[in-house]
Amino acid sequence: MGGSHSREGLELSDSEEEEGEEEEEEHSREYADAENEEGDDASSSDRSRPKTLNTNPATATTPSSIDALDRKLRSLQLKYSRSSPPPLSSAQTPNPNLNPSSINSVKLYLHIGGSSPSARWITSEKLTSFSFRRSPDPSSGSEDDYSPAASGASAGAPWFLVVGSKIRARVGPELQLKAFPDQRRVDFVADGVWALKFLNPDGYRRFYKQYQDCLFENTYGFDATDDNRLKVYGKDFMGWAQPDVADDSIWEDAEESFLKSPKPVATPSRASQDLLEEFEEAVDEGGIQSLALGALENSFLVSNSGIQVVKNFSHGIHGKGVSVRYSGNGNKPGVFSTPKKALLMKAETNMLLMSPVNEGKPHTTGVHQLDIETGKVVTAWKFEKDGTDITMRDITNDNKGSQLDPTESTFLGLDDNRLCRWDMRDRRGIVQNLANSMESPVLEWTQGHQFTRGTNFQCFATTGDGSIVVGSLDGKIRLYSKNSMRMAKTAFPGLGSPITHVDVTFDGKWILGTTDTYLILISTVFKDKDGKEKNGFSGRMGNKIAAPRLLKLTPLDSHLAGANNKFHGGQFSWVTENGKQERHLVATVGKFSIIWNFMQVKNSGHECYRNQQGLKSCYCYKIVPKDESIVDSRFMHDKFAVSDSPEAPLVVATPMKVSSFSISSRR
């Protein structure tokens, strides 16, 4: 079983309109437009009839009234309801106010057939119009409610995209809107996959400008003005607000450095890459919650009832090994629910298990230390500060390779407003808490950053040298050096969507943030006043900050990913040595595991970026589809990459199965 490439939108063809209308009639139980055109004379009536009405032109007659036409249609047993003919919908009734030359006029298309060979676009409305309204109710407001003056007048009410009588959708990243400027077209998701074809260039430009303004206002609550963009992004990050004029030299330098990487096997082009499924196994008792991949002999599947140990091979994880059931410490029973997080430590002989206190929330008051060799929980650690129990929402290793260190005794903890380091050699657990909202010294070091309150930390990760990246609920991404957690060296503004997961390359030069609807790739590299290259973990980046790049699904793939089609767990492939370069990125969306070629994403000349407006978005990826929602997707350690592969195997876990895929250079 291999992966499929991203499904790019098919070309919209007006020549298939008539056939498309018949398809939509089946889909929506409505008349096709051709069956509902009304005429006042013989010629208009003849043009409006289906071809079956007039098989012999010599004997054809013209009905004298609509009733006569109705009886004639009934005698042919066309698609009438059994009771009475359905009323014409507003989409099918010619709107006298619509003018093809109007700047808001569009053609509306609907995608049918999903991923089947017969998938295609059909015409939903030959001529309709778009507007942006504060209310989704079409009866409120004028045909086009959007205007800069109206923006501030109804502050607080979100903008909606309204298209004819069929589309009522809140403007936001959930639309997954993708623009095709060269085709004067946009695709998006709104209870189906739709496309708008604009009748003139001015209409497209107007739509796109209004959409971006409404998106900004819905996201940040401010009018889309230059002053407000400056307020949101800050002067050092105006390249994020105006990517067309941003400095792209960092991305170009990245391409050169990537090519100089000592990795002997070049990443193959998209055309020659292949995904080969090596192993697929059902787990013993199901209910996989997470993966804990090892870089040594074993990896671990954390499930509802215990931990299954599997062997690491060059083609993936395989073999049903020992199953470690959760047990107590000495005579005390283990009292914890199914772990949501497992962290390997001490040369992968120990594992820390995090179990939430309340279902649906990640916070926990402690961790259980599991000795993998004996299968026993040897210690139940409590999170405590000054005699008071505290909670953590996440834990991680001190650095990317520290799980391989047999002497490792510390790890990092994260809570909504707290970042700390824990030491298992201390009975109370905590040795240093360098950034705690309850400590007064913190207030002196967070001038204007609001570090002690309102940070709403969500996730974090570490580099090879122990620097820390933290993602927040407001979309901000903060960088902390390995020596201090008190003040962020760099704080990226984000794009408004909460960061649910974050990862960073071993060298700290690249950050990958995960949101529900896209991944954001950020370069931390900058040059100081002496021209020396640094990264944002070690110093302030100033105003030489490159605009980020987004990794997205096409609207169609987003729709096909399933009901739970939110991104989660985006991360780089796994290296733990200086001089080695991560080659791929992977994330999970519903039933899909999505893989991007890292070099391709960084390539400014890549075909995805042609004719794009705003932040560059990469839509070239490979899909690994599964039959059920995927729990996690991760690349194994770089040491397991074989000679004919540019990458270590990919492991994909669903609740009931775990699969391994190798990326091969073979055609």
N, C-alpha and C positions, 0 to 999 in steps of 0.2 A: 504493500500500500504506500504510494508516494503522495507528495503534496501537490496541490494545484497552485498555479500562479494567480495573482490578483486578477479579478474579473473587471477589466476596464469597461466603461460604458459603451454599448454598441452605438453605431451611428444612427441618428434619427433620420428616417426616410419618409418624406411626404408621399411617395408613390405607393406606400402600403396603408394609406389612411383608411380606405374603404374596408380592407380586410381587417385592419385593426379595430375598426368600429364594431364589426361583427363579434370579435373576440371580447371586447369590453361589454357587449350586450350580454354574453353568457356570464361574464364576471359579475356584473352589477344588476342584471335583470332589468335593464333599461332599453328603450328603443335606440337603434343606431340613428345618427343624425339624418341619414338619407331617407329614412322612413317617416320622418316627422316634419319635413319641410312643407310649408303650406303654400298653395298657389291660388291666385284668383282667376286664372284663365287656363285654357287647354294646354298651352305650351309649358307653363310652370308646373301644372299637375303632372304632365308626362315626365318632366325631368325629375320630379320628386319621387316617382314610383320605383319600387324594386323592379329588377329586370323581369322577374317572373310575371309581372302584371301585363306585359306587353310583348308576348312572344310572336305575335303576328301583327305587324304594323298596319296591314291593310284592313284588318277587322277591329282594330283597337278603337275603343270608344272613350270619350271623356266624361267622367261622372259629373252630374250637374250640381252636386253639392258635396260637402264633407261627409254627410250621412251615406251617400251613395258610395263614396270611396271607402267608407268604413265597412259597408256590407260586402263590397268586393274583396277587401282584405280578409274579412272573416271567412268568406267562402273558400279562400285559399289556405285557411288554417295556419296563418302566420302566428307569431309568438304573442298572442293576446292572453291576458289573464282570463280565467273562466267566467268571472263575474262581469266586469266591464273594463273597457280600455283604461290603462293607467294614465293619469294626467301627465302632460309633458313636464319634464323637470326644467328648472331654470337654466341648466347647462345646455339643454337641447332647444329651448325656445330662443329664436334669434333675438338678441338684445339690440334694440334700435339705438342705444347709446354707445355701442361698441363700434369703433372705427379702426380698420386695419392700420391706418396711419397714426393712430394714437401712440404716444410714447410708452404707455402702460400696457399695450396690447401684446399678448403672447399666445403661443400654442402650448397646450398642456399634454404631456405624454405620460403613460403609465407602463411600468415594466411588468411583464407577466412571464410565467414559466420558471422563475427561480434560477437554478443552476442547470436546468435540463438543456439538452441540445436544441429544443424548440424555443428557448427563451428569446424574447424580443420586446421591442417597444411598440406600443399601440397608441393611436391618437385617442386621447380622452376628451379633449375639447379643441375644436378647430380654431376657435377664436374666443379668447376670454381676456381677463385683465388681472393684474396683480395690484396689491396695495399693502401698506403697512399700517396697522391700526392698533390703538390702545386696547380696544376690546375685540374679541374674536367674533362678536355679533355683527353680521353683515349689515344689519339695519341701522347700526349706529355710525354716525359720521358720514363724511362724503366718500366719494369713490376712492380718493387717495388722501388719507388723513395725515400722512407724514409731512412734517415741515420742521425746520430748526426752531421756529417760534413755538410750535405746538409741543416740542419736546419738554421744555421746562414747565409748561402749563399744567401737565398732568403727572408730575413727578411721582414715582411710586408705582404707577400702573405699567405693566410690561407691554412691550410691543409684540404684535402677532403678525405673521405673514398670512395674508388672505389671497387666495387665487380662485376666482370664480365662485362657484358654490361648493367646491369639493375640498379645498384645502383651508384649514384653520389651524395653524401651528405656531406655538410660541417661538420666537426667535432665540436661538441658543445653539450651543455646540451639538445638542442632541439631533439637530437636523442633519448633521454630517454633510453640510452643503459643499459641493465640489463644483468649481467654476471651469468652464471651457471658453475663454475669451475669443479664441479663433473661430469657434462655432456659434458664438452669441447664445450660450446655453449654460444652464446650471442644473445639476442633479441634487436630489435631497431625499431624506426619509421622513415620511409623515403618515403612519399607518399604511405603509406601502412605499415603493420607490418611484419617484416622480422626476420628470424633467420639464423645464421651461425652455422654450425656444423663442427668443426675442426677434421681433420682426425688423428691427433696425438697431444699429450700433448704439444710438443714444438711449434706447430703451434698456439695453444691457448695462450700460455704464450707470444709468440712473438707479436701476435695481441694485447693482453691486454696492454703490456708494450708500444708499439708504440701508441696505442690509448690514453693512459694516457699522454704520452709525447706531442702528437699533441694537445690534449685538453688543457694542460697547456700553450703551446705556443700560441694557438689561443685565449686563455682567457687573458693572461697577456702580450703577445708580447715579451717574453723572451724565450731563449732555455731552455729546461727542464733539468737543471743541479742543483746539490745540492746548489751551490752558489746562483743561481737565486731563488731557493725556499726559501732560507734563506732571500734573499732580499725582497721577496714578503710577507712572513709570519712573519718574525722576529724571533729571537732566542727563545722568550718565547712561540711561537706558532708552533714550529716544529712538535708537535703532530698532527697538522692539516695536515701537508704535509706528515708525516709518521705515520698514525694512528695505524699501526700494532705494533709499539713500544711505543705508547702513554700510559700514566697512566690512567687506567680505573677504579680506585678505587672510584672516585667521583660517577660514575654511580652505582656501587655496594652499596655505602653508601646510595644513593638515594632510592634504592629499599627497604632497611631496614627502612628508615625514612617514606616511603610511607605506609608500612605495620603497622607502629605505629600510623598512622593518626587516630584521634578520630571519623572519619565518621563511623556510626554504620552499614551501609549497604555496604558490599564488592562489588567491581566492578565484575560483573559476567564474566565468561570466554567467549571467542568468540563463542563457540558452543551454549551457553545458552542465549546469548543476542538476543533481538529481537527489531526491530523498528516498532512501531505501529503508523500509521497515525491517529491522533485524529480529526483534523479539516482541511478543505481546503475551502477557500472562495475566490471568485472573488472580487477584489477591485471595488469601485464605478466608478472611472473614469480611472483606469489603469495608466500606466507610473510610477510605483514605482521606486524611485531613491535610497532610502536607508531605513534602519531600525533604529529606536531609541527605544531600549528596555528599559522599566522602571523596577525598582525593587519594586515598590509600586503597585498601582491599575491598572495603564494603561501603554500601549506601543503605539508607534506612527509609522505610515507608511507615509513617505515623498514622495509625488508624484508630478506630473507636475503642478497640479492646487491647491494643498493644502495639509493638513495633516489630515489623518484619525486617529481618536482615537479608540483604541480597548482595550478590557478588558484582564487582565492577570488572568489565571486560572492555576490550578495545572497540567493540561494536554495541556497547550499552550495558545496562544492568540486567542480570539474568539469574535464574536459579532460586528456588525456594529454600532459604536458609533457616536459621534459628528464628523462632518467633518469641520475642521478649514480651511477656505480659506484665502489666503494671502491678507491682507488689509493694509492700510496705517497707519501712525502715525498722529493722529489728522486730520487736513485738507490736509496733504501731502500724496499723493498716494505712495504706496510701489513700489519702482522702483528697482526690482531685478529679476533676472532670476530664473529658477528652482534651488532650493538649492541642492548642492551636499553633504553637510555635515550638520547634525543636532546634537547639543550637549545639553543634558538636564542639568539643573541647579536648584538651590534653591528648593530643595526637590521635583524636577520634576514638578514644577509649571511654570517654564520658559524654553525657548529653544532658543539657539543661532543658526542662520541659515547662512551658508556660501554659497555665490553664486559667481562663477567664473566671472572675468571681461571678459575674452575671451573664447569662446567655444573651448574645447579640452585642456585647461590648467587650473590647479587647483588654481592659484593665484587669490586673491581677495584683495580689498582695505579696506574692513570692514565687519562687521557682523550686522545682524538684530536681535534684541531681541524680541522674541514673548512671550506675556503673554498667556499661554495656556487656562486659565480660561475665559478670555474675547475674545480670538481669535484675538487680536490686536497686531500689531508690535508697541511696545511702545518706542523703541529707535533704531536709526540707528547709530552704532558706526563706527568711522573711525580709521584706523591704521595710526598713525602719530608719527614721531620722530623729535624733534627739528624743528617743523613747516613744515616738509616735509612729504608728503604722502608716505607710504611704503606698501608693500604687505605681505600677509601671504599665505602659501600653505596648512596649516593644523592647527587645534586647538584641544585641548583636556582638560579634567578636571585636576585639580591640583593633584588628586590621584584617585585611583580606586573607592573609595566610596564617593567622594565629591559631586556627584550629589544628594545625599540624605541629604546634609546639607542645612537647610533653610537659613543659614546666608552666604552661599558661594557667594563671589563677585569677585573672581579672576579666571583666566583660563590661560592656556599656549598657546603660538603661535609658529609656526615653519615656516621659510622660507628657501630658498636654502642655505643661509649662516648665518642664524640668529635664535636664540633661546631666547624667552623672556616670561615675565609674564605680563598679562594685568589686570587692575583693573577697574571695571565698576563704581566705586565710584568717579573716577576722570573724569572731563569733557573731557579731551583730550584722555582719554582711557588708556594711558600707565602710569604706576607708576614706574616700574623697568624694565630695559632692560639690563640684566646681561651679555649678550653675543651678542654684535652687531658689525657687520663688520665695521661700521663707527665710532666706539669709539676706541680711541687710547689705553686705558688700556688693551683691549683685546689682542693686539699684545704682550704685556709683559707676558701674561699668556699662550701663545700657542706655546711655543718653539718646533719647528719641527712638530707640529700637523696641521699646515696650517688651523687653525680654522676659520680665518677671510676671507679666500678666497679658493675656490675650494673644499669645504666640500660637496656641492651638497646634502644637507639633503633632504630626501623624505618623511619620516613618523616618528611618535614617539608615545610613550605610557608611562604611569606612573604606579608605584607600589602602594601598600597600604600606604606607608609612604611618597609618593611624589617624590621618585627618578625617574629619566627619562632615557629612552632608546631611541636612535635615529638611524634610518637606513638611509644609503646613496646610491647614485647612483653607486658608485664603489664597493658596497657590504659590506662596513665596517659597524660595529655596535658599537656605542659609548655609554658608561654608564656615567651618571652624577649624583652626589649626590643631595639630596634635598636641600642642603645649598648653592650650587654653580653651576652655569652653565658655568663658564669660561673655565674650563679645564676638559676634560674627565678623570675619574678615571681609566677607562679601555677602550681600543679600540680593538675590535676583527677584524681581517683582512678580514673576509668574504671569499667567494670562487669565487669572480669575477662577479657574476650576481647581478644586481641592487636589492636592498631591496625595495619592493613596499609597504609592510605593516609589522608592527612589533607589537608584544604583549609581555607581561611579566606577570608572576604569581604575586599574591597578596604579597607574601613574598619576591619577587625579586630574587628567586633562579634560575628561568628558563626563557629563552627568546625564542620566536618563531618568526623567520623571514620568510617572504614570498618572493619568487622570481617567475618568470614566469613558471619555470619548476620543482621546488621542494620547500619544507619547510626545514628550518634549525633549529634544536633544540640545544640550547647552555646552558650549566650549568655555572652559575656565582660563584659557591661555591668554596672556597679554604680555606686552613688552614695557619695561619700566623706562624711565627717562634716559637711562644709559644704553637702551636697546637690548637689555638682557631679558631673555624669556623667563616668565614666571607663571604661576597659576593663582587663581583666586583664593586658595587656601592659605597662601603665605603673605598676601598683601592686597591692598586696594587696587582694583582694576582700572579705576579712573573712567574716562569716557570712551576708551578704545575697546568697547564691548560688542562683539558680533551678535547679530540677531540670531535667535535660536531657529532650529528646524523642527518641523512637526512630522510625526509618523502617524498616518491615518489609514483607515479602511475606506474603500470606495463605498458610496451609499448602498450599493447592491450587496456587497459582502457584509457590511454592518447589519443589514436587514436579515441576511441568511444565517448569521452567526447564532441566531436563536433569541429567545425571550430575554435571557440574561446576557445581553450583548454589551457588557461593560468591560473595558480593558482592566486587567490586573496583573501584577507581578512582572512588569517590564524590566528586563535586565540584560546585561552584556554577557557574552561568553566568558568563561572563567579561566583567568591566568593568575599565577602567584609569583611571577618572576619579573624582575626588571628587564626591559628590552623586548619583551614579548607584547604583541598587540592583539587586543580583542578583535575578532573578525565578524561577529554577527551579533544581532540583537533579537530577543524573543519576548513575546508577550502572549497572554491568553485572553481570548474574547469569546465568551459563551462556549460553543462547541469547536472553536477554532484555536489552534496554536499558530501564531503568525511569526514568520522569520524575515528579518531584513538583513541585507548585506551591508555591513558597516561602511565599507569603502564606497559603495554605491551611494549611500545616504550623504556622505561627506563630499561627493563629487559635484562641484557647482555646475558642471556641464551636463549633468545627468538629464535624460529626456523628461523625467517627471517635472523638472523645474522650468521647462520652456513655457513661455506665455503665462506664467503664473503671476498673480497679483498678491501683494501682502506677504506674510510669512511663507517661506517655501515649505511645501508639504510633499513628502515622499509617499507614493502610492504603489511602489514596486516591491512586492514581497512574495513569499511562498506561504501557502496555507496547508496545515496538517489538520484535516477534519476528523472528528470523532463522533460517535453516535450519542454521546451524552456530554453534559457540561464538564469542562476540564478543570481539575483542581489546581494543577501547577504544570509549568513547562520550564525546563532548565537544561542548559548544556552541562555536560560532565567536564571534569577538569581537563585542561589542555594536554596533559600527559597521555590521555587516552585517544588522541587524534592519531590515526594511522597514516601511512605514507601516501596513499592515494586520496586522502581527504584533507580539505583545508580546515576542518573543524572537528572537535570532539563530538561524540554522539549527543543527540537531543533526547531527553527523557520526558515523556508526556504521561501524566497520571490523571485518570478519572477516578471517581469513587470506587469502581469495581475492577479496573484494569490499569496496568502500567505498560507502556510501550517504549521502545527505543528505536531511534532513527539515526542512520548515518548519512552524512552529506558527502556524496561521492563526486569525483571529477569525471567519472565515466558517463558517456552519453547514454 
